[in-house]
Amino acid sequence: MPHREVPERHRRFARVMRADATGAENRLWQELRAKQLGGFKFKRQVPLDGYILDFVCFEARLIVEVDGHQHVDSAHDARRDAWFRSAGFRVLRVWNAEVEENLDGVCNTILSELRNSGE
């Protein structure tokens, strides 16, 4: 993916979001950071194309979003996901409660998506 210039306000916002992550985001980050999940490198709270991605693995072109109730049936999220799918990414959305209650299951789902990245 070619390098894109990111506006400074997006960088600042992403920095704030990293510092103010939800409990579920923090729990999942502990499993994804430092190539702990299958050796895949993730970044968190990444500004890209005017959006802030919760987690992204550029190698596998996988975006993982951890959502709360405010995202139920969100038209904005549907447009955003379509934008990234058109750019060749896969988008996986998981609920905060899923991460809190079944972290191993969420990690297994992510790992399965990562391993299927070449198909």
C-alpha positions in Angstrom: 0.0 0.0 0.0 1.5 3.3 -1.0 2.3 5.8 1.8 -0.4 8.4 2.3 0.1 11.7 4.0 -2.0 11.8 7.1 -3.3 15.2 8.4 -1.8 16.2 11.7 -5.3 16.4 13.3 -5.9 12.7 12.5 -2.6 11.8 14.0 -3.5 13.7 17.2 -6.9 12.1 17.4 -5.4 8.6 16.9 -2.9 9.3 19.7 -5.8 10.4 22.0 -7.7 7.2 21.1 -4.7 5.0 21.9 -4.5 6.7 25.3 -8.2 6.4 25.9 -8.9 2.9 24.6 -11.8 0.9 25.9 -11.2 -2.1 28.2 -12.0 -4.5 25.4 -9.6 -2.7 23.1 -6.9 -2.9 25.7 -7.5 -6.6 26.3 -7.4 -7.4 22.6 -4.3 -5.3 22.1 -2.5 -7.4 24.7 -3.0 -10.4 22.5 -2.2 -8.7 19.1 0.8 -6.6 20.0 4.4 -7.7 19.3 3.4 -10.3 16.7 1.9 -12.5 19.4 -0.9 -13.8 17.3 0.5 -16.1 14.6 3.5 -13.9 14.0 1.3 -11.2 12.3 2.1 -7.6 13.0 -0.8 -5.4 14.1 -0.9 -1.6 14.6 -3.6 0.1 16.7 -5.6 3.3 16.2 -4.2 3.9 12.8 -5.3 6.9 10.8 -6.0 5.9 7.2 -8.1 7.6 4.5 -9.9 9.9 7.0 -10.8 7.1 9.4 -9.2 5.7 12.5 -8.8 1.9 12.4 -8.9 0.1 15.8 -6.4 -2.6 14.7 -4.9 -3.3 11.3 -2.6 -5.9 9.9 -1.3 -4.5 6.6 0.5 -7.7 5.7 -2.8 -9.6 5.7 -4.9 -6.5 4.8 -7.2 -7.2 7.8 -8.9 -4.5 9.8 -10.3 -5.5 13.2 -12.9 -3.2 14.8 -14.0 -3.6 18.4 -17.5 -2.1 18.6 -19.9 -1.1 21.3 -23.7 -0.7 21.2 -23.4 2.7 19.3 -22.4 0.7 16.2 -25.5 -1.4 15.9 -26.9 -1.0 12.3 -24.6 2.0 11.7 -24.9 3.3 8.1 -21.6 5.1 8.7 -19.8 1.9 9.5 -21.3 0.2 6.5 -20.0 3.0 4.2 -16.6 2.8 5.9 -16.4 -0.9 5.6 -17.3 -0.8 1.9 -14.6 1.8 1.3 -11.9 -0.4 2.8 -13.2 -3.5 1.1 -13.0 -1.7 -2.2 -9.3 -0.9 -1.3 -8.7 -4.6 -0.8 -9.0 -4.9 3.0 -11.1 -7.4 4.9 -13.0 -5.9 7.8 -13.8 -8.0 10.9 -16.1 -6.4 13.5 -16.3 -7.9 17.0 -18.4 -6.6 20.0 -16.8 -5.3 23.2 -18.7 -8.0 25.1 -17.3 -10.8 22.8 -13.8 -9.6 23.7 -14.6 -9.4 27.4 -16.4 -12.7 27.6 -14.6 -14.9 25.0 -11.2 -13.4 24.2 -9.8 -16.8 23.1 -12.6 -17.3 20.6 -12.1 -13.8 19.2 -8.4 -14.4 18.8 -9.1 -17.7 17.1 -11.5 -16.0 14.7 -8.9 -13.3 13.9 -6.1 -15.9 13.5 -8.4 -17.8 11.1 -8.9 -14.7 9.0 -5.2 -14.0 9.0 -4.3 -17.4 7.8 -6.9 -17.2 5.0 -5.4 -13.9 3.8 -3.9 -15.5 0.7 -7.1 -17.0 -0.6 
